[in-house]
Amino acid sequence: MMANLTRIAGWVKLSGTAEELEGLRFLEERMASYGWRTAIEMHDAYISLPSAARVLVDGASIKAITHSFSLSSPREGLSAVPVYLGHGTAEDFAGKDLRGALLLLEGMATPPVAKRATQAGAAGQLHISHHEHIHEMCISPVWGNPSGATRNDLPRTVVGSVSQQDGAAIRDALAAGKRPAVTLHADVDTGWRKTPILVCDLDGPGGAADPFVLLSGHHDTWYHGVMDNGSANAGMLEVARLVAQRHGAWRRGMRVCFWSGHSHGRYSSSAWYADEHWDELDRRCVAHVNVDSLGGKGATVLANTKSTAELRRLAAEAVQRHADQVLKGTRRGRNSDESFVGIGIPSIFGSISAQPHQHEQARNALGWWWHTPGDLLDKIDEANLVRDTRVLLHGCWTLLSEPVVPLDHGATAATLAAELEQLTPSLAERFDLAPIISEVATLRALATAIDERRDASPAAALPAANAALMRASRALVPIDCAEGDRFTHPDALPLAAWAPLQPLRALATSTPGSADEKFIAVDAVRARNRLVHALREATAALDEARQALGG
């Protein structure tokens, strides 16, 4: 792995560049040598590459960077006395006229803050890093390529970031009643360009039509990006090499995809692939194994790796066995090329290990070098890389080799039951939750019956049972991890658990007997219908699986 990683570390892999494609050709050569069928798919992607940036404070220059999907500044720069807006929360923006303002904000540049600034009509944002390092960020909330419906959701502000020390000096001057003149210069190259995806396949025992496990990670990087995401690419290569050596024991096929556009296109490649290959993924993909940023120095915490509920048991087993840690069961977020949950494909992993401490203003706990020029080979701990790759291999091999696909739909039902329990006290007297509760109970009972039959399943029953378990995922995962629409991608913004429940949550907090309650109740009834329908689809599928397995 370290030999492969050393080669991978030799390229700066900005999305859509010749150097990125050269690095991808190296991965293709390695995968072919391990016996995989390979192809590179080129596609149009809306990519934003930050270039030069600088900030002047009362004429004195300080170090700054701009961000992916920032606007470029006017030739003379964007000049103003900044308006300090704290961390840029919804409360910070509320009630303020910020049209044309240059906002001074605490913390990393993020899509939610960029969206609020755009909606407020601000001209620019200057972010104060939480430490001396300044992190590259993609600030677009639009998941994947913008469409005719979403292009107006792109940020429309000039955005930059400075270090904690330099930003604090501006903040303190404002607090002291001074009026520092700040000029932000930013140059950003945003537009359509061709980007590559490396797709590698090994068929299952039934051939090219077999169901398959999808293993994926992004290949594009900020700077040399050795941990993010070179180490994950090295782990993917190693898993592919090892599982290929035991190809005869596979129960289903495997596809390995290396994405572009993760860092500079807000998951443009994986979203494009989900759209263009929707039908095949719907019919054949058992689960998505995502991997990002393995083996960092000091990354001793594996308890927070993520999964959808169906695969949490598998994630816990892998982490316990190879790191001797108990999984906390962190919920899958809207990040990390998770472009397939809307289709209904369960997902496991992402960033497997993390640092033991995280600054409250940091986006994650992947080390100070994350998204900086410091992400180099010296940030990789070989032992941690081996440990994380063993966790990854455990998940992949279990999904490949188990006779009955290890999807625990009972766990999914349990998470929904917990959400309903929270709503019941507030809605008991004014909204009927019984149809949802009844379907959840049926789903849990069927999942238990299937678990009892997994180890004694007749071989002839497996294809039908596994197909039914996959169909249950198609019904459940979109309403658990997306918004219930299987053909679009929710924005890269925080999303509530079981998002279709939001109208019921709103009803629970409304004033009984009010006009607002009556309006919200219309949405709540429609949400109940959506949930009951999805649950019935899932229970019908699980009933088929139970019968196929001899129940």
C-alpha positions in Angstrom: 0.0 0.0 0.0 2.8 2.5 0.8 4.4 1.8 -2.5 1.2 2.6 -4.3 0.5 5.6 -2.1 3.9 7.0 -2.8 3.1 6.9 -6.5 -0.4 8.4 -6.0 1.2 11.2 -3.9 3.2 12.4 -6.9 0.3 14.1 -8.6 -1.8 17.2 -7.8 -5.2 16.0 -8.9 -7.5 19.0 -9.6 -10.7 17.9 -11.3 -10.6 17.8 -15.0 -6.9 18.4 -15.4 -4.3 16.4 -17.3 -2.5 15.6 -14.1 -5.6 14.1 -12.6 -6.1 11.9 -15.6 -2.4 10.8 -15.5 -2.9 9.7 -11.8 -6.0 7.9 -12.7 -4.2 6.0 -15.5 -1.8 4.7 -12.8 -4.8 3.4 -10.8 -6.2 1.8 -13.9 -2.9 0.0 -14.6 -2.9 -1.4 -11.0 -6.5 -2.5 -11.1 -5.9 -4.3 -14.5 -2.9 -6.0 -13.1 -5.1 -7.4 -10.3 -7.4 -9.0 -12.8 -10.2 -6.3 -13.0 -11.9 -5.2 -16.2 -11.4 -1.4 -16.4 -12.7 1.6 -18.3 -12.5 5.3 -18.0 -15.7 7.3 -18.5 -15.4 10.9 -19.4 -18.3 13.2 -18.7 -19.3 16.9 -18.5 -19.0 18.4 -15.0 -19.5 21.9 -13.6 -16.2 22.4 -11.9 -14.9 25.3 -9.9 -11.1 25.7 -9.3 -10.0 28.5 -7.0 -6.9 30.4 -8.0 -5.1 33.4 -6.6 -6.6 35.3 -3.7 -5.4 38.1 -1.4 -6.8 40.4 1.2 -5.7 44.0 2.0 -6.5 45.5 5.4 -6.0 49.3 5.3 -3.6 48.7 2.4 -1.5 46.0 4.1 -1.6 42.5 2.5 -2.4 39.4 4.5 -2.5 35.8 3.4 -5.8 34.5 2.1 -7.4 31.9 -0.1 -10.6 31.8 -2.0 -12.9 28.8 -2.4 -14.6 26.5 -5.0 -17.8 28.2 -6.3 -16.9 31.6 -5.0 -17.5 34.4 -7.5 -14.4 36.0 -8.8 -14.0 39.5 -7.5 -14.0 42.7 -9.6 -10.7 43.6 -11.1 -10.2 46.2 -8.3 -11.3 43.8 -5.6 -14.3 43.9 -3.4 -13.8 46.7 -0.8 -15.8 47.5 2.3 -15.7 47.9 6.0 -16.8 44.4 7.1 -19.9 43.5 9.0 -19.1 41.0 11.7 -21.7 38.2 11.8 -20.4 35.7 14.3 -20.6 32.1 13.0 -23.2 33.0 10.4 -26.1 31.0 11.9 -29.7 31.7 10.8 -30.0 33.7 14.0 -27.0 35.8 13.2 -28.5 36.7 9.8 -32.1 37.3 11.1 -33.4 40.8 10.9 -30.3 42.4 9.4 -30.1 44.3 6.1 -26.9 42.9 4.6 -27.4 43.8 1.0 -24.0 44.6 -0.6 -22.2 43.9 2.6 -18.8 42.2 3.1 -19.4 39.7 5.9 -16.8 38.8 8.5 -17.5 35.3 9.8 -16.0 32.8 12.2 -15.0 29.3 11.0 -14.6 27.5 7.7 -16.5 28.5 4.6 -19.4 26.2 4.3 -22.5 25.7 2.0 -25.1 26.7 4.6 -23.4 30.0 5.4 -22.8 30.7 1.7 -26.5 30.1 1.0 -27.6 32.4 3.8 -25.2 35.1 2.6 -26.5 34.8 -1.0 -30.1 34.9 0.1 -29.3 38.0 2.2 -27.8 39.8 -0.8 -24.3 40.1 0.6 -21.5 40.9 -1.8 -18.8 38.9 0.0 -17.7 36.7 2.9 -14.4 36.7 4.7 -14.0 33.7 7.0 -11.7 33.5 10.0 -10.1 30.1 10.3 -10.2 28.5 13.8 -6.4 28.2 13.8 -3.3 29.3 11.8 -4.1 26.9 8.9 -6.5 27.9 6.1 -8.6 25.1 4.6 -9.8 24.7 1.0 -13.5 24.3 0.8 -16.3 23.9 -1.7 -19.1 26.2 -0.8 -21.8 25.2 -3.2 -24.9 23.6 -1.7 -26.0 22.1 -5.0 -25.3 18.3 -5.0 -23.6 17.3 -8.3 -24.0 19.3 -11.5 -26.4 22.2 -11.4 -29.6 21.7 -13.4 -32.0 24.1 -14.8 -33.9 23.8 -11.6 -30.9 24.3 -9.2 -28.5 26.6 -11.0 -29.9 29.6 -9.2 -29.0 28.0 -5.9 -25.3 28.4 -6.6 -23.5 30.9 -4.3 -23.4 34.5 -5.6 -20.8 36.1 -3.3 -17.0 36.6 -3.4 -15.6 34.4 -0.6 -12.2 34.2 1.0 -10.6 32.9 4.2 -7.8 34.1 6.4 -5.9 32.7 9.4 -7.2 33.0 13.0 -4.6 35.6 13.9 -5.2 37.9 10.8 -9.0 37.5 11.0 -9.1 38.2 14.8 -7.2 41.5 14.2 -10.0 42.6 11.9 -12.7 41.4 14.3 -11.1 43.2 17.2 -10.7 46.4 15.3 -14.4 46.4 14.5 -15.2 45.7 18.2 -13.1 48.6 19.2 -15.1 50.9 17.0 -12.6 51.2 14.2 -13.5 51.0 10.5 -10.8 48.8 8.8 -11.0 49.0 5.0 -10.8 45.4 3.7 -10.4 44.6 0.1 -10.9 41.0 -1.1 -9.3 39.8 -4.3 -10.4 36.4 -5.6 -9.9 34.6 -8.9 -12.0 31.4 -9.5 -12.3 29.4 -12.7 -15.8 27.9 -12.8 -17.4 26.2 -15.8 -18.1 23.0 -17.6 -15.2 20.6 -18.4 -14.6 16.9 -19.0 -13.8 14.9 -16.0 -12.9 11.2 -15.7 -14.3 8.2 -13.7 -12.3 5.0 -13.5 -14.8 2.0 -13.4 -13.5 -1.5 -12.6 -15.5 -4.7 -12.6 -15.3 -8.3 -11.6 -18.4 -10.3 -12.2 -20.2 -12.6 -9.7 -20.6 -16.3 -10.3 -23.7 -15.7 -12.5 -21.9 -13.3 -14.8 -22.3 -9.7 -15.8 -26.0 -9.6 -14.8 -25.3 -10.5 -11.2 -26.0 -8.1 -8.3 -22.8 -6.2 -7.3 -21.2 -4.4 -4.4 -20.1 -0.8 -5.2 -16.8 0.3 -3.6 -16.0 3.9 -4.3 -13.8 6.9 -3.3 -12.8 10.1 -4.9 -9.5 10.5 -6.7 -9.4 14.3 -7.1 -7.5 16.2 -4.4 -6.6 19.6 -3.0 -2.9 19.9 -3.5 -1.2 16.5 -3.3 -4.0 15.2 -1.0 -2.1 12.2 0.4 -4.5 11.4 3.2 -7.5 12.9 1.4 -7.9 10.9 -0.7 -4.7 9.1 -1.7 -4.7 6.8 1.3 -8.2 5.7 0.5 -7.3 5.0 -3.1 -4.4 2.9 -1.8 -6.8 1.1 0.5 -9.2 0.5 -2.4 -6.4 -1.0 -4.5 -5.4 -3.3 -1.7 -9.0 -4.5 -1.1 -9.4 -5.0 -4.8 -6.2 -7.0 -5.0 -7.1 -9.3 -2.0 -10.7 -10.0 -2.9 -9.8 -10.8 -6.4 -7.5 -13.6 -5.1 -10.6 -15.3 -3.6 -12.9 -14.6 -6.6 -14.2 -18.2 -6.5 -15.9 -17.6 -3.1 -17.8 -14.6 -4.2 -21.6 -14.7 -4.1 -22.1 -11.5 -6.2 -20.0 -9.2 -8.3 -18.1 -6.0 -7.4 -17.6 -2.7 -9.0 -14.9 -0.2 -7.9 -15.2 3.5 -8.9 -12.7 6.3 -8.5 -14.5 9.6 -8.8 -13.5 13.1 -9.9 -15.4 16.3 -8.9 -15.6 15.5 -5.2 -13.7 18.5 -4.0 -14.3 20.9 -6.9 -17.7 19.9 -8.2 -19.7 18.9 -5.0 -19.7 15.2 -5.9 -20.3 15.8 -9.6 -18.9 12.5 -10.8 -20.8 10.2 -8.4 -24.0 12.2 -8.9 -23.6 12.0 -12.7 -23.0 8.3 -12.4 -26.1 7.8 -10.2 -28.2 9.6 -12.8 -26.7 8.0 -15.9 -26.6 4.5 -14.5 -29.8 4.8 -12.4 -31.6 1.8 -13.8 -28.6 -0.6 -13.5 -27.9 0.6 -10.0 -31.5 0.2 -9.0 -31.6 -3.4 -10.3 -28.2 -4.6 -9.4 -26.4 -2.7 -6.6 -26.6 -4.4 -3.2 -24.7 -1.8 -1.2 -22.3 1.2 -1.5 -19.0 1.0 0.4 -17.6 4.5 0.5 -14.0 5.3 1.7 -12.2 8.5 2.5 -9.1 9.6 4.3 -7.6 6.5 5.8 -4.6 6.0 8.1 -4.0 9.5 9.3 -1.3 10.0 12.0 -3.0 10.1 15.4 -6.3 8.8 14.0 -7.2 6.5 16.8 -11.0 6.9 16.9 -13.0 4.5 14.7 -16.2 4.5 16.8 -17.8 7.3 14.7 -17.6 5.8 11.2 -21.0 6.1 9.5 -23.5 3.8 7.8 -27.1 3.6 7.0 -29.1 1.7 9.5 -29.3 -1.5 7.4 -25.5 -1.8 7.6 -24.8 -0.5 11.1 -24.5 -4.0 12.4 -21.8 -4.8 9.8 -19.9 -1.6 10.5 -20.0 -2.4 14.2 -18.6 -5.9 13.6 -15.8 -4.6 11.5 -14.8 -1.9 13.9 -14.9 -4.2 16.9 -12.9 -6.9 15.3 -10.1 -4.8 13.8 -9.9 -1.8 16.2 -11.5 -3.3 19.4 -13.8 -0.3 19.6 -17.6 -0.1 20.0 -19.4 1.7 17.2 -21.5 4.6 18.4 -23.7 4.4 15.3 -23.2 7.9 13.8 -25.9 8.7 11.3 -25.0 9.0 7.6 -24.7 12.7 6.6 -25.1 14.6 3.4 -21.5 14.4 2.2 -18.8 12.0 0.9 -20.1 11.1 -2.5 -23.2 9.6 -1.0 -25.0 10.0 -4.3 -26.8 6.7 -4.2 -29.1 6.8 -1.1 -31.8 8.5 -3.1 -32.0 5.4 -5.3 -32.3 3.3 -2.2 -28.8 1.8 -1.9 -27.6 1.2 1.6 -24.2 2.7 2.5 -21.3 2.0 4.8 -18.1 3.7 6.0 -16.7 6.9 4.5 -14.0 8.3 6.8 -13.2 5.2 9.0 -10.8 6.8 11.5 -10.4 10.2 13.0 -8.4 12.2 15.5 -9.5 12.0 19.2 -10.2 15.7 19.4 -12.0 18.0 17.1 -12.1 21.8 17.3 -15.7 22.9 17.6 -15.4 25.1 14.5 -13.7 22.4 12.4 -15.8 20.4 9.9 -14.3 17.1 11.0 -11.5 15.5 13.0 -9.2 14.5 10.2 -6.1 16.5 11.3 -4.9 20.1 10.8 -3.5 19.2 7.4 -6.9 18.3 5.9 -7.5 20.4 2.7 -4.1 22.2 3.1 -0.7 21.9 1.4 0.4 20.0 4.5 -1.5 16.8 3.5 1.7 14.9 2.5 3.1 11.4 3.0 4.4 12.3 6.5 0.8 12.5 7.7 0.2 8.8 7.1 0.7 6.2 9.9 1.3 2.9 8.2 -0.1 0.9 11.0 -3.3 3.0 11.0 -3.5 2.6 7.2 -3.4 -1.2 7.6 -5.9 -1.2 10.4 -8.4 1.0 8.5 -8.0 -1.1 5.3 -8.7 -4.2 7.3 -12.0 -2.6 8.4 -12.7 -1.7 4.8 -11.9 -5.2 3.6 -14.1 -6.8 6.3 -17.1 -4.8 5.1 -16.5 -5.5 1.5 -15.8 -9.3 2.0 -18.9 -9.8 4.1 -21.0 -8.1 1.5 -19.4 -10.2 -1.3 -19.4 -13.6 0.4 -22.5 -13.9 2.7 -25.2 -16.1 1.1 -27.9 -13.8 2.3 -27.0 -10.1 1.9 -26.3 -8.7 5.4 -29.0 -6.0 5.3 -30.6 -5.5 8.7 -34.0 -3.8 7.9 -35.1 -4.3 11.5 -32.5 -1.7 12.5 -34.0 0.7 10.0 -37.5 0.1 11.4 -36.1 0.6 14.9 -34.8 4.1 14.1 -38.1 5.1 12.7 -39.9 3.7 15.7 -37.7 5.9 17.9 -38.6 9.0 15.9 -42.3 8.2 16.2 -42.1 7.7 19.9 -40.8 11.3 20.2 -43.8 12.6 18.3 -46.5 10.5 19.9 -47.0 12.6 23.1 -47.6 15.8 21.1 -49.7 14.3 18.4 -51.7 11.6 20.2 -54.9 13.7 20.6 -54.8 15.4 17.2 -53.2 13.2 14.5 -53.4 9.5 13.8 -50.0 7.9 13.7 -51.4 4.4 14.0 -51.0 3.5 10.3 -47.3 4.3 10.4 -46.8 2.6 13.8 -48.6 -0.5 12.6 -46.5 -0.8 9.4 -43.2 -0.3 11.4 -44.2 -3.1 13.8 -44.9 -5.5 10.9 -41.6 -4.6 9.3 -39.7 -5.3 12.5 -41.4 -8.7 12.9 -40.5 -9.7 9.3 -36.9 -8.6 9.7 -36.6 -10.7 12.9 -38.1 -13.7 11.1 -35.5 -13.3 8.2 -32.6 -13.1 10.7 -33.7 -16.4 12.2 -33.5 -18.1 8.8 -30.2 -16.5 7.5 -27.9 -19.4 8.5 -30.2 -22.2 7.2 -31.2 -20.8 3.9 -31.6 -23.3 1.0 -29.3 -22.3 -1.9 -32.3 -22.3 -4.3 -34.0 -19.6 -2.3 -31.1 -17.2 -2.2 -31.6 -15.2 -5.5 -35.2 -14.5 -4.7 -34.6 -13.7 -1.1 -31.7 -11.3 -1.8 -33.6 -9.6 -4.6 -36.5 -9.0 -2.1 -34.1 -7.6 0.5 -32.7 -5.2 -2.1 -36.2 -4.1 -3.0 -36.9 -3.3 0.7 -33.9 -1.0 0.7 -35.2 0.8 -2.3 -38.3 1.7 -0.3 -36.7 2.5 3.0 -33.3 4.2 2.4 -34.7 7.2 0.4 -37.2 8.1 3.1 -34.6 7.6 5.8 -31.5 9.2 4.3 -32.9 11.5 1.5 -36.3 13.2 1.0 -38.2 10.4 -0.6 -37.7 11.4 -4.2 -35.5 8.6 -5.8 -34.6 10.6 -8.9 -33.1 13.8 -7.5 -30.3 14.7 -5.0 -31.0 16.8 -1.9 -28.7 19.7 -1.4 -25.4 19.2 0.5 -26.9 20.7 3.6 -27.9 19.2 6.9 -30.9 16.9 6.5 -33.1 15.7 9.4 -33.4 12.0 10.1 -36.4 10.6 8.2 -36.9 13.9 6.4 -40.5 13.0 5.3 -41.4 13.3 9.0 -40.7 17.0 9.0 -44.4 18.0 8.4 -45.4 15.8 11.4 -42.7 17.4 13.5 -44.0 20.9 12.5 -47.5 19.8 13.4 -46.3 18.6 16.8 -44.9 22.1 17.6 -47.9 24.0 16.2 -50.5 25.6 18.5 -53.6 23.4 18.8 -56.7 24.9 17.1 -54.7 27.6 15.3 -54.9 28.4 11.6 -51.3 27.4 11.2 -52.1 23.9 12.6 -54.8 23.4 9.9 -52.3 24.4 7.1 -49.6 22.2 8.5 -52.0 19.3 8.9 -52.4 19.1 5.1 -48.7 18.5 4.7 -48.8 16.0 7.6 -51.4 13.8 6.0 -49.4 13.7 2.8 -46.3 12.9 4.7 -48.1 10.0 6.4 -49.3 8.7 3.1 -45.7 8.8 1.7 -44.3 6.9 4.7 -47.1 4.3 4.9 -46.7 3.6 1.2 -42.9 3.2 1.5 -43.3 0.9 4.5 -45.9 -1.2 2.8 -43.5 -1.6 -0.2 -40.8 -2.7 2.2 -42.9 -5.1 4.2 -44.2 -6.7 1.0 -40.6 -7.3 -0.1 -39.5 -8.7 3.3 -42.5 -11.0 3.3 -41.3 -12.4 0.0 -37.8 -12.8 1.4 -39.2 -14.6 4.5 -41.2 -17.0 2.3 -38.3 -17.7 0.0 -36.1 -18.5 3.0 -38.6 -21.1 4.3 -40.8 -19.0 6.6 
